[in-house]
Amino acid sequence: MNKTIFVAGHRGMVGSAIVRQLEERGGYRILTATRNELNLLDQVAVQRYFAEHSIGQVYLAAAKVGGIQANNSYPAEFIYQNLMIEANIIHAAHQSGVQKLLFLGSSCIYPKHAEQPMREDALLTGVLEPTNEPYAIAKIAGIKLCESYNRQYGRDYRSVMPTNLYGPNDNFHPENSHVIPAMMRRFHEAVQSGQEEVVIWGTGTPMREFLHVDDMAAASVHVMNLAGTVYQAYTQPMLSHINVGTGVDCTIRELAETLAKVTGFQGALRFDTTKPDGTPRKLMDVSRLASLGWQAGIDLESGLQSTYEWFKAHVDDARMG
């Protein structure tokens, strides 16, 4: 059995967590490539890379990601880059004979008003959230790429759809990042400068589910290593993706209050209702993954605490853009 694993996107939050998870388990030869070493948008370069390396498995964690403002501001980049990355890697993996691949998607693939909690079969049953539709379309295409190569060529390309992720190596830009790192940086700077209030985007009423990236990495490796017969018993050719989350959510206001506690901020919270809320609620149905023998182990407050400790230790070199 080929124990060489290529982790695409190893410098990102999810990819770096997957590398840590694989290193802890041991027994693997892990391949990684920086952007300067391999441009994933370059089809020829990606095909050459796969041809030059004997790869047994691929974790496709590379993606262009961002929060509401980034998705609103750069829709063309979000759809183009994500489509190209996944198409180049999945096709090159197939061409070079890689039988096993895991594609990482996003919970935004589901309709804006999907029944909660969102089940895997809610895919393509309604209109997407407009603010991140280009990104969601790209991720849906990734799922269908995996399904298509499985159907036509008998590959074993699996997809996992994480809920909102947070943890070490996240992007902590106050506006272009996701809600937890953006808020965490704002609270941190407020504490450092003695500000009396922190502004939170939106009304504070939307509900979100959050998963620590180390849990996501563990779930990814778990799903990748499931026996084919076990995996197929819980999936169908046209419904091959699996939700990954905690099955528990909270309001943005509750998240802000928890972050204030974790960072030691004692001032006021002001909600800027001129900013968009996004989807009213996003909670994953994780019963399929539970049936496959995995559940999250890191609760939100302790996960935020450990992430904040990491942020303080890396504040000078953490990604801020």
C-alpha positions in Angstrom: 0.0 0.0 0.0 1.3 3.4 -1.0 1.7 5.5 2.2 2.7 8.7 0.3 0.1 11.4 0.9 -0.1 14.8 -0.8 -1.7 17.5 1.3 -2.7 20.4 -1.0 -3.0 23.6 0.9 -0.7 22.6 3.8 -0.1 26.2 4.9 -3.7 26.9 5.4 -5.6 26.4 8.6 -7.2 23.1 7.6 -4.2 21.7 5.6 -1.8 22.4 8.4 -4.1 20.7 10.9 -4.3 17.6 8.6 -0.5 17.5 8.3 -0.3 17.6 12.2 -2.9 14.9 12.4 -1.0 12.6 10.0 2.3 13.3 11.6 0.9 12.4 15.0 -0.4 9.1 13.7 2.9 8.3 11.9 3.7 5.8 9.2 3.1 8.2 6.3 5.3 10.0 3.8 3.7 13.5 3.6 4.2 15.6 0.4 3.6 19.3 0.5 4.3 22.1 -1.9 4.3 25.9 -1.4 2.7 28.3 -3.8 6.2 29.1 -5.2 6.9 25.4 -5.7 3.6 24.5 -7.3 0.9 26.9 -8.7 -2.3 25.0 -8.3 -4.0 27.2 -10.8 -1.6 26.0 -13.5 -2.9 22.8 -15.0 0.3 21.7 -16.6 2.3 22.3 -13.5 -0.1 20.2 -11.4 -0.1 17.4 -13.9 3.7 17.4 -13.9 3.8 17.3 -10.1 1.6 14.3 -10.0 3.5 12.6 -12.7 6.8 13.1 -10.9 5.6 11.8 -7.5 4.2 8.4 -6.6 1.1 9.5 -4.6 -1.2 7.1 -2.8 -3.7 9.6 -1.3 -4.6 13.3 -1.7 -6.2 15.6 0.8 -7.5 18.6 -1.2 -7.6 21.3 1.4 -6.3 24.1 -0.9 -8.9 26.9 -1.5 -9.4 30.6 -1.6 -11.5 31.4 1.5 -12.8 34.5 3.3 -15.7 36.0 5.1 -18.8 37.9 4.0 -17.0 41.0 2.9 -14.3 39.1 1.0 -16.9 37.0 -0.8 -18.9 40.1 -1.7 -15.8 42.0 -2.9 -14.0 39.4 -4.9 -16.7 37.0 -6.4 -14.7 36.4 -9.6 -11.6 35.3 -7.7 -13.6 33.1 -5.4 -15.3 31.1 -8.2 -12.4 31.0 -10.6 -9.6 30.1 -8.3 -11.6 27.4 -6.4 -12.9 25.8 -9.6 -9.4 25.7 -11.1 -7.7 24.3 -8.0 -10.1 21.5 -7.6 -10.4 20.6 -11.3 -6.6 20.6 -11.7 -5.9 18.4 -8.7 -8.8 16.0 -9.1 -8.1 15.4 -12.8 -4.3 15.1 -12.3 -4.9 12.6 -9.5 -7.1 10.5 -11.7 -4.6 10.7 -14.6 -1.7 9.6 -12.4 -3.7 6.7 -11.0 -4.4 8.0 -7.5 -7.3 5.9 -6.2 -8.1 7.8 -3.0 -8.8 11.5 -2.6 -10.6 13.6 0.0 -12.1 16.9 -1.1 -12.9 19.5 1.6 -15.9 21.7 0.9 -18.0 24.0 3.0 -21.4 24.1 4.7 -22.3 27.1 2.4 -23.2 24.5 -0.4 -26.6 24.2 1.2 -29.6 26.5 0.3 -30.0 29.7 2.3 -33.2 28.6 3.8 -32.5 24.9 4.1 -34.3 23.0 6.8 -32.3 23.0 10.0 -30.2 21.0 10.8 -29.0 20.7 7.3 -28.8 17.2 5.9 -26.6 16.0 3.1 -29.7 15.6 0.8 -30.5 19.3 1.1 -27.9 19.9 -1.6 -29.3 21.6 -4.8 -32.8 21.9 -3.3 -33.0 25.7 -3.1 -31.4 29.1 -3.7 -28.0 29.7 -2.2 -27.0 32.6 0.1 -26.2 35.5 -2.4 -23.1 36.8 -0.5 -21.1 33.6 -1.1 -22.9 32.0 -4.0 -19.8 32.0 -6.3 -17.7 30.2 -3.6 -20.6 27.7 -2.9 -21.0 27.0 -6.6 -17.3 26.1 -6.8 -17.5 23.8 -3.8 -20.6 22.1 -5.2 -18.7 21.5 -8.5 -15.9 19.9 -6.4 -18.4 17.4 -5.0 -19.7 16.6 -8.4 -16.2 16.2 -9.8 -15.5 13.6 -7.2 -18.8 11.8 -7.9 -18.3 11.9 -11.6 -14.8 10.3 -11.5 -16.1 7.7 -9.1 -19.0 6.9 -11.4 -17.1 6.8 -14.7 -13.7 5.5 -13.6 -14.4 3.7 -10.3 -12.3 6.1 -8.2 -12.7 6.5 -4.5 -12.9 10.3 -4.2 -14.7 11.4 -1.1 -16.0 14.8 0.1 -16.4 16.2 3.6 -18.4 19.4 4.2 -17.2 21.2 7.4 -19.2 23.7 9.3 -17.5 27.1 10.3 -14.0 26.3 11.2 -11.5 28.1 13.5 -8.2 27.5 15.1 -4.4 28.0 14.6 -3.2 29.4 11.3 -6.5 31.1 10.6 -6.6 34.5 8.8 -7.0 37.1 11.5 -7.8 40.1 9.3 -10.5 42.2 11.0 -12.7 42.5 7.8 -11.6 39.9 5.2 -11.6 36.9 7.6 -14.3 34.7 9.0 -16.3 35.7 12.1 -14.2 34.1 14.9 -10.7 35.3 13.9 -12.0 38.7 12.9 -13.8 39.1 16.3 -10.9 37.7 18.2 -8.5 40.2 16.8 -10.9 43.1 17.4 -11.4 42.0 21.1 -7.6 41.5 21.5 -6.9 45.0 20.1 -9.6 46.5 22.3 -8.1 45.0 25.4 -4.6 46.2 24.4 -5.7 49.7 23.7 -8.3 50.0 26.5 -11.3 50.6 24.2 -14.7 50.8 25.9 -16.7 49.0 23.2 -16.3 46.5 20.4 -18.4 46.7 17.2 -19.9 43.5 15.9 -21.3 43.2 12.4 -25.0 42.6 12.1 -27.8 42.1 14.6 -26.2 39.3 16.6 -29.2 37.0 16.1 -27.9 34.7 13.3 -27.0 31.2 14.7 -23.7 29.5 13.7 -22.0 26.2 14.4 -18.3 26.2 15.0 -15.8 23.4 14.8 -12.1 23.5 15.9 -9.8 22.7 13.0 -8.1 19.9 14.9 -11.4 18.2 15.1 -11.9 18.8 11.4 -8.5 17.2 10.6 -9.3 14.2 12.8 -12.6 13.7 11.0 -11.0 14.1 7.6 -8.4 11.3 8.3 -11.2 9.2 9.8 -13.4 9.5 6.7 -10.4 8.9 4.4 -9.5 5.7 6.2 -13.0 4.2 6.3 -13.2 0.9 4.5 -14.8 1.4 1.1 -17.7 -0.9 2.0 -18.4 1.0 5.2 -18.2 4.4 3.5 -20.5 3.3 0.6 -23.0 1.8 3.0 -23.7 5.4 4.2 -23.4 7.2 0.9 -24.9 6.9 -2.6 -23.3 7.6 -6.0 -25.1 10.9 -6.2 -25.0 11.8 -2.5 -21.4 11.1 -1.6 -20.5 14.0 0.7 -20.5 13.9 4.5 -21.2 16.7 6.9 -18.6 17.5 9.6 -19.6 19.6 12.6 -20.5 19.5 16.3 -24.3 19.5 15.9 -24.5 22.4 18.3 -24.8 26.1 17.4 -25.0 29.5 19.2 -26.0 33.1 18.3 -23.4 35.6 17.1 -24.2 37.5 20.3 -23.4 34.5 22.4 -20.1 34.0 20.4 -19.2 37.6 21.0 -19.9 37.3 24.8 -17.7 34.1 24.9 -14.9 35.8 23.1 -15.1 38.8 25.4 -14.7 36.3 28.3 -11.8 34.5 26.7 -9.9 37.7 25.8 -10.7 39.5 29.0 -12.6 42.3 27.4 -14.9 44.0 29.9 -16.4 46.8 27.8 -19.6 47.1 25.8 -20.7 45.2 22.7 -22.3 47.4 19.9 -24.0 45.6 17.0 -23.8 47.4 13.7 -27.1 46.6 12.1 -26.2 48.3 8.8 -23.8 45.3 8.1 -25.2 42.1 6.6 -26.1 39.1 8.8 -25.8 36.5 6.1 -27.7 33.2 6.4 -30.0 33.3 9.5 -29.0 29.8 10.7 -26.4 27.2 9.7 -26.5 24.0 11.7 -25.2 20.7 10.3 -26.9 17.4 10.7 -24.0 15.2 11.6 -25.9 12.0 12.2 -24.3 10.3 9.1 -20.8 11.0 10.4 -21.8 9.8 13.9 -23.0 6.6 12.3 -19.5 6.2 10.8 -17.9 6.4 14.2 -16.8 9.9 14.7 -17.9 12.9 16.7 -16.3 16.2 17.7 -14.4 16.4 21.0 -13.4 20.1 21.5 -16.1 22.4 23.0 -16.4 26.0 21.8 -15.1 27.8 24.9 -12.0 25.7 25.4 -11.3 25.7 21.6 -11.5 29.5 21.6 -9.2 29.7 24.6 -6.5 27.6 23.0 -6.9 29.5 19.7 -6.5 32.8 21.5 -3.3 31.5 23.3 -2.0 30.5 19.8 -2.9 33.9 18.4 -1.1 35.8 21.2 2.0 33.7 20.7 1.9 34.3 16.9 0.4 37.8 16.7 3.4 39.2 14.9 3.4 36.6 12.2 -0.3 35.4 12.1 -2.0 36.0 8.7 -3.6 39.4 8.8 -4.8 39.8 5.2 
